[in-house]
Amino acid sequence: MSDSHLKFLTLEELATHRSEKWRAFPTDVIPLPVAEMDFAIAEPIKKLLHSMVEISDTGYLGSIPELNASFSHFALMRWDWQVDPTKVRLATDVGVAVVELLRVFTSPGESILISSPVYQNFYTWINETKVQFIDVPFIYNPTDDITSTWVIDWDGIEKAYHSGIKVHLLCSPHNPNGRMYSESELKRFIELARKNNVIIISDEIHSPLEYKEHPFTPILTLGSEAAECSVVVTAASKGWSIAGLKCAIIVTGSDPMHEKLNLLPPALHFRASIFGAFATAIAFSEGTPWLDTVIRQLDQNRHLISTLLSDLLPEVKYIPPQHSYLAWLDLSALNLGEDPGATILLQSKVALNSGHIYGAQWNQFVRLNFATSPEIITRAITQMAEGIRG
Ligand SMILES: Cc1ncc(COP(=O)(O)O)c(C=O)c1O
């Protein structure tokens, strides 16, 4: 199949998958949590993996200059971001990369800044490294525009920066509220970071999945000021749905920051998998046609959700995200109890991520993964409406 056509996997095919998304629930549940896609993966990645398995090329990862070169090329083509290939390092996955970076930049007991609602494993990584966190939540002010709905609390952010935090762990673009950061917002973070001697770790894993009207700004495109205080962690794992292959990328933009990262354990590189690293290299060099096809489908899906919700569950507040495939739904008007995600699983046999895992105060939200076929989305939202209406 050509990468200009997407193959939707059917529920029957997906039920044979061994991944968490397809093992965590009974077979009569439609699972829409866990950020992986229900599409056949890109042909170049499939071919590469077949060929490696065919010749039993299944050992440890060694040197892989192909990856540094292909990521640099992709970053230049996609975002006009000039990445020095010698300043690209590998890690097992984004989680491991962030944990090891936190170990470099913080000591147990020190504080870092996050803004909830935020990807649930930010809390896991914080616990693992025994740092404290200061949460400056987004101010939620529902409108039909995502940026004015999810407002950055600048007073809170400035106060946190002045309080002695060591790291700002930024989710850019932001998961789960679907928001992109503008260049001017990022510059304001950078200015605060430089003034207060704070490191910005920017988790940019969702960035390849940008929609045309909301271009993504990699933080390291914002000049030497950004390069002085920021480190980017990214991957091909969301964009090309290869999370199980295990590989992430750490990028720096200045010599001093690059050298600081010599404190990372050297084994970090070898703890990525050989499949993940070579699949990542080929995703960035040959995976753009598939990625663009996926983005076109996701674009339709995010609007299909608006239509379905306004027809079947008009009480739900939803704004199509500015990137990626995660719909963040405000269910507060439905009065589904303390954990609406649990209620929906019970009543409708649709599994979503419950809002409270992104921060306790967001318990009236759920996150729905729409990287699947329009049929499955329609079936899931129809079941949700039937369950809720009783
Ligand atoms: C913002 C964000 N960071 C990191 C991850 C996980 O990345 P990894 O599996 O490479 O640790 C996810 C997964 O959904 C995510 O949404």
The ligand as an ORCA input file, in Angstrom:
! r2SCAN-3c Opt
* xyz 0 1
  C       3.721     14.753     26.063
  C       4.182     13.327     26.066
  N       5.443     13.051     26.419
  C       5.906     11.781     26.428
  C       5.092     10.734     26.076
  C       5.625      9.331     26.166
  O       6.775      9.190     25.447
  P       7.674      7.898     25.621
  O       6.814      6.712     25.374
  O       8.736      8.085     24.593
  O       8.206      7.940     27.013
  C       3.783     10.975     25.674
  C       2.906      9.849     25.294
  O       1.763      9.981     25.004
  C       3.311     12.302     25.670
  O       2.063     12.599     25.316
*
